[in-house]
Amino acid sequence: MSYKVKLLSEASLDIKEIIEWYNEEKQGLGRRFYKSLKSRLNYISNYPFHCQVAYRDIRNILVDKFPYQIHFRIKESEKSIIVIAITHTSRNPRVWKRKR
């Protein structure tokens, strides 16, 4: 059974900013990032417990081919995934704590 993926507004803003930055670097690169991100979101929708726990109930997973990670929480009672943030791997991984 797959879980419904819900993005917090902050996570949506993270995605938008990342795509814009990549498109400024090279046209079409933002679309490649988004495609890779969607693939990982689909994966966590189907296998949320396969991802490592980073802090308390927050899990994360790397985005393929890009230096970003998805931070999320599982709401088992609602069968949903709450995406809290998308962060660059060189940043402090707990940056999402202020976004909760």
KARA-V367711 format. One record per residue. N is the residue number from 1. SS is DSSP state (2 for helix, 1 for strand, 0 for the rest). OMEGA is omega in whole degrees, -180 to 180 (999 if undefined). BURIAL is I if it has 16 or more other ideal C-beta (glycine too) atoms within 10 Angstrom, else O. Layout:
BEGIN
n=<N	N>
ss=<SS	SS>
omega=<OMEGA	OMEGA>
burial=<BURIAL	BURIAL>
END
This chain:
BEGIN
n=<1	2	3	4	5	6	7	8	9	10	11	12	13	14	15	16	17	18	19	20	21	22	23	24	25	26	27	28	29	30	31	32	33	34	35	36	37	38	39	40	41	42	43	44	45	46	47	48	49	50	51	52	53	54	55	56	57	58	59	60	61	62	63	64	65	66	67	68	69	70	71	72	73	74	75	76	77	78	79	80	81	82	83	84	85	86	87	88	89	90	91	92	93	94	95	96	97	98	99	100>
ss=<0	0	0	1	1	1	1	0	2	2	2	2	2	2	2	2	2	2	2	2	2	2	2	2	2	0	0	0	2	2	2	2	2	2	2	2	2	2	2	2	2	2	2	2	2	2	0	2	2	2	0	1	1	1	1	0	0	1	1	1	1	1	0	0	0	0	0	1	1	1	1	1	1	1	1	2	2	2	0	1	1	1	1	1	1	1	1	1	0	0	0	0	0	0	2	2	2	2	2	0>
omega=<-180	180	177	180	178	179	170	-178	178	178	176	178	176	-178	-180	-180	180	180	179	-179	-180	179	174	179	-179	-179	179	-179	176	178	177	177	-177	179	179	178	179	178	179	177	176	178	-178	175	-178	-176	-175	-177	176	-177	-175	174	-179	-176	-178	-178	180	178	175	178	179	174	-178	173	179	-176	180	176	180	177	-176	178	177	173	-175	-178	-180	-175	-179	176	177	179	-175	-176	170	-175	175	-176	178	178	176	-175	-180	178	-179	-178	179	-179	-176	999>
burial=<O	O	I	O	I	O	I	I	O	I	I	O	O	I	I	O	O	I	I	O	O	I	O	O	O	O	O	O	O	I	O	O	I	I	O	I	I	O	O	I	I	O	O	I	I	O	O	I	O	O	I	O	O	I	O	O	O	I	I	I	I	O	I	O	O	I	O	I	I	I	I	I	I	I	O	O	O	O	O	I	I	I	I	I	I	I	I	O	O	O	O	O	I	O	O	I	O	O	O	O>
END
